[in-house]
Amino acid sequence: MFIVYLKDSNHRWDSDNPRSNIKLSPRTIQHYYGCLRTFFNWLVAEGYIQESPLIGIKMPRVPKTLIKALNSSEVAKILDEFDGRDFKSVRNRAITMLFIDTGLRLSELANIQLEDINVERQTILVTGKGNKQRMVRFGVRTAKTLWRYISLRNSLNGHSGALWLEKHGDEVKPNCIALVFKRLQQKTGIKVHCHRLRHTYAISALRNGMNPFVLQASLGHATLDMTRRYCQSLSFEDVYREHQKASPIDNIK
């Protein structure tokens, strides 16, 4: 009954919160199911109940959808919005380029410390889900933009360990970064948020020849499931270009 309530109700918990008055996505409902399953399994393990009420109730299905990335003209338009010389424009341009060039999650990017970055080698030590660490690389153009930002940042506040700062010297919070792209979407009409920038990195990397296993490691995925979803977003044009290079007959010596 609770799962059905989640599916059918557009006004949940008798709440006035706007988030409680929109239809839930299938993926959100599946997440509720997963939380309940974990909780009930814990109750069984601790001896509070004999068996989970979810036995015999299948996990709600999530329809398969193609993941959409930003195209090159949309990326160019977004970067043009941060083309100023003021501190905020330079910082937001560096944030955007780093998102697209590394595929970091919002929490991963927001929590970068200055000591985690090696601009000369173009690497960042990232702390991801479960406090697991991995190294990611960024490109030459991103390195130049990042170097420019760090120069301004250090003149503003050389004592903070956090990479991203507000113009008055305080550390930038994740929700502030998310707000930057929410406002950008309103201004440009381009559907852009932090996770879509991650999608853009993944699909662009595949199109540019990155091995799916390398992409999996780069994104910090435990399995190939999500990487396969990115592969499904490739088009016949991608197949066509790769086949031009990889045709078995054409490559016979």
BELBELWO-V939456 format. One record per backbone hydrogen bond with DSSP energy under -0.5 kcal/mol. CO is the residue of the C=O (numbers start at 0). NH is the residue of the N-H. If there is no record, write none. Layout:
BEGIN
co=[CO,CO]
nh=[NH,NH]
END
This chain:
BEGIN
co=[0,1,2,3,4,5,11,16,17,18,19,24,25,26,27,28,29,30,31,32,33,34,35,36,37,38,39,40,41,42,42,43,51,53,55,60,70,71,72,73,74,75,76,77,78,79,85,86,87,88,89,90,91,92,93,94,95,96,97,98,98,104,105,106,108,111,112,113,115,117,117,121,122,123,123,125,125,127,128,131,133,135,138,139,140,141,142,143,144,145,146,147,148,149,150,151,152,152,160,162,163,165,169,172,172,173,174,175,176,177,178,179,180,181,182,183,184,189,192,192,193,194,195,196,197,198,199,200,201,202,203,204,205,210,211,212,213,214,215,215,223,224,225,226,227,228,229,230,234,235,236,237,238,239,240,241,242,246,248]
nh=[4,5,6,7,8,23,14,19,20,21,11,28,29,30,31,32,33,34,35,36,37,38,39,40,41,42,43,44,45,47,48,46,54,56,57,62,74,75,76,77,78,79,80,80,81,82,89,90,91,92,93,94,95,96,97,98,99,100,101,101,102,108,109,110,111,162,115,116,124,121,122,137,117,125,135,127,133,130,131,127,125,123,142,143,144,145,146,147,148,149,150,151,152,153,154,155,155,156,113,164,171,168,165,175,176,177,178,179,180,181,182,183,184,185,186,187,188,191,195,196,197,198,199,200,201,202,203,204,205,206,207,209,208,214,215,216,217,218,219,220,227,228,229,230,231,232,232,233,238,239,240,241,242,243,244,245,246,250,251]
END
